[in-house]
Amino acid sequence: MNKPLGKKCPCGGGKYAKCCEPFHLGKALPRTPEELMRSRYSAYARGLADYVATSWHPSTLPKNFSLDDNPQWLQLQLIATGTHGNRGYVHFKAYFQIDDDIGVMEEQSHFVREDGRWYYLEGEVQD
């Protein structure tokens, strides 16, 4: 289910139509781990479970994946990104709201490129 969020991209990268929407519609593929991570965050924020699942590497995609317990995502903050060949990482903080509580999830996500396409592989949640 798409949540109406206006013209601004949830990832903070500008207008949705020029930022993450082309990835969500299958009109383009993210060229870097950062673009994939931003598009995945925006997909979580907009409730696009199919995009999240197809951008997840099949070897680590959880069985019965859904966004049923998805909180309201508020803001994305990138801390560091990098690539080395067909591997990449993005360290970020994502702020969310559940009921009246605001929380933050900090993660170092790992990505792999196969056949020219980046996939989310796994993440290490920071305490």
N, C-alpha and C positions, 0 to 999 in steps of 0.2 A: 504494500500500500504506500503510495507516495504521500508525503506530508507537504502541504503547501508552505514553502519557506521563502517565497519571493524570488527576486532576481539575483540576490547575493549567493555565492557558492558557500555551502557550509564549511568548507576547508579553509576559507579566508583568502583564497587565491584570486578573487575578482568576481566577475559575473559568471553565474552558473553555466549559461549557454556557451561560454568560451573556455570554461575551466574544466569541470568534471562531467558535464552533461554529454559531450561527445563520447567519452569512455562508457558511460552508463548506457548510451543508446547503441553501442557497438560500432560507432562511426570512426573510431580511432583506438589505438592501443597505447597505454602509458609507455613512454620511452625510458623512464628511469624508475628506480624504487620509490623515490619521493613522489612522483606523479601517481604511481599505483597506490601508495599509502594514502595520499590526499583523496584519491577517488574512492578508496575503500571507506575512509572516514565519512565522506559525503554520502556514500551509499548507506552506511549505518544510520546517519542522521536523517536520511529520507526514507528509510525502511525498505531499501532495495535488496532484499535477501538473495535474489538470484545473482545479482552482480557480485555480492560479497562471496558467494559460494563459487562462482566460476573464476574468480580472481585468486582463489585459494588453491594451493598445489594439491592435486588429488591424493597424494601420499599422506597429507596431514589434515585434510578436511574432516572435521568431526562427523560421525554418522548422525543422521537426523538433525542436521544443522537447521536452525531457525532463528528468527529475531523476536521470538515471542516475549522474551524478558528484556528487550532492548530499552535502555533508558533514553531520556531526552538528552541528546548531545548538544553542548553549548558552544564549545570553542576548542580549536586545535592549536597547539604550540609545538613547533618543530625545534628540536635541540641540536641534532646533528644528523647528517646523512653521508653515505659514502658507497662507492662501488669498487669492486676488484674483480675484473673479468665478468663472469656470469653470476656473481654473488653480490649482494648489496644489503645495506641495513638502513634503518631510519629510527632514531631515538626521538620520542615525542611524549607530550603530555596531552591528554584529552579530558576536558572538563565536561561533567554530565550532571543531570538533576534527576533524582528519584523522589517523588512527593515533594517535601519541602527541604530536602537535603541536597547540598551540592557536594560532589566528589570529584576526585581526579584519579585518572589511571595513567601511570607512567610506564612506558614499555620500550624496549629495544626490539624492533621487528626485523626479521631476517627474510630476505627475498632471494629467489633464484630465477635465472633467465634460461628458458628452454625454447628452442626453435624460434628465437627472436622475441619471445613474449615473457614478460615478468610475471611471477606468481609470488604471493605471500606464502612463506614456508612455515614459520613459527615465530613466537614472540616470548621474550623474557620480561615478565612484569617486574618492575622495580619497586622496592619497599620504601 
